[in-house]
Amino acid sequence: MNPKDIEDLVTGMLNEIVKDTNIEIIDVMFDKEGGQWFLRVYIDCPTGVSMDDCTFVNEQLGEELDTLDPLPHSYVLEVSSSGEKPLRKESDYVRFRNRRVLVKTYAPISGKKSLEGKLLGLVDDCISLDMDGDIVDIPRSKVSQARLVVEI
């Protein structure tokens, strides 16, 4: 199985696990960092994510994965809130409109490789940001990373 197939399989498992709760699955990522595989699950709740929510999802998913053993590698399971969630899908740019985001680029845009502002959305495959009144459009092909910024 490739990482995308694993992410889809785990997402289906998670949807069953949380179906009778107020927990929402935001994203699932299965990727390798420094020789170690990580299965990362990002969740959200209308009232905010508690440690109990993360523990519940971690334990339930861990038990199901141990029983089915569908993953070809050993891995580290991480469950967390969507706090600094990476923006990967087009739907992320709709869902998190009007939230603060940080976008890092391969080459400078408006003289910067790191741009932070209010997400206006995705237009013509460009991320549109309001940076203190200046509207900046960043082609997704030039983006190395985009993620939510935790607002305190």
N, C-alpha and C positions, 0 to 999 in steps of 0.2 A: 504494500500500500504506500502511496506517496503521501506527503504531509497534508495536502488538500483533502484527500479521501479520509484521512484520519480525523481532520478537523470537522468534516461533515458527519462522520460517524459519531464522534464525541458530542457534537451539537445535538444530534438526534437523541442521544442518551440523556443529555442535560435537560432537554425540553420535557422529557418524561419525568425526570427527577423534580423539576420545579413547577410542574403543571398546576399543583394545588397550593402554591405559595404566591407571595407577591414579588418573588425574585424574578428578574428578567436577565436572560443571557444576552450579553452585549457582543462578545466576540470570543472565539477560541483560536488559539495559535499553537501550532506544533512546529518548533524549529530548533535548530542546533546552534549552540554558542560554545565556542572553545572546546569542542569535542564532547559536550554534554547535550542531550536532548531535553527540551523543556515543553511541557504541555501547560499552556497558560490559559486560564479561564477568567474573563472579565464579566462581572455581574453588576446589576444596579437594582435599586428598590425605590419606590416612590418616597419612602420615609428616610432614605439613606441606607447605606450598607453597613451592617454591624459585623463584629467579629463572629457572632453566632451564625450569621448568614453564610459567611465564608467557610466556617467550620462545617456547617451542614452540607454544603455543596461539595466540599473537599472529601468528606467522609463518604457520602453517598456515591459520588463518582468513583472514588478510589476503590470502594467495595465492588462496584460493577465492573470496573476495569480489571481488577484482580480476578474476578470470576470468569470473565470472557477472554481476557488476555489477548486483545486484538492488536496491540502495538508491537512492532518488530524489534524495538530497542528498549533498553532501560531508559527511564526518563524521570524528571522531577516534575511533580504536579504542583502548580501554583494557582490559587484562586484569590482574586482581589477585586476591589471595586474598580469601576471604569475611570477613576480619577485621572491618571495621566495616560489614558488609553491611546494607542496609536490609531490614526485614521487610515483605514486601508480600503474600504469599499465606498462606492458612490453613495450608498445609503447613509454612511457615517457623516457625510458632508451635509445631508439634509437633516438628519436626526440632531446634530449638534450645532445647527445654525444659531447664531447669536452668542455662542460660547467663545471664550478666549482659547486660541490655539497657537502653537509654536510650529513654524514651518522652517525646516532646514533644507537648503538647496545645494546642488553640486557646483553651481556657479552663481556669482552675485546677481541679485535682482534689486534694482534701485540702490545699488552699492552695498548690499548686505547679503550674507549667506544664511542668516538667522533672522526670521521675521516673526513678530508676535503681534496679534491683533484679534479683533472680533471677526469670527467667521461669518461671511455673508452668504456663502454657498459655493456651489460648483457650477461654473458657467463655461460652456464650450471647452471642457476638459482643463479649465483653469480654476485654481482655488482663489476665490475673491476674499480679500481681507480689508477690514477697515482699521487702519493704523492711525489712531488719533485724528480722524477726519480725512486722511489720505487713503483713497481706495487703490489697492495694489492687487493686480491679477498675476498669479504665479502658475505657469504651465506645469501640469502634473508630471510631465516628462523630465522636468528639472528638479523635482522634489526628491530628496534623499530620505526625508522623514517628516511626518506631520503627526502631531499629537495634541490632545487636550492639555490645557494648563489648569492645574488645580488652583481654584480661586478661594482664598481664605476670607 
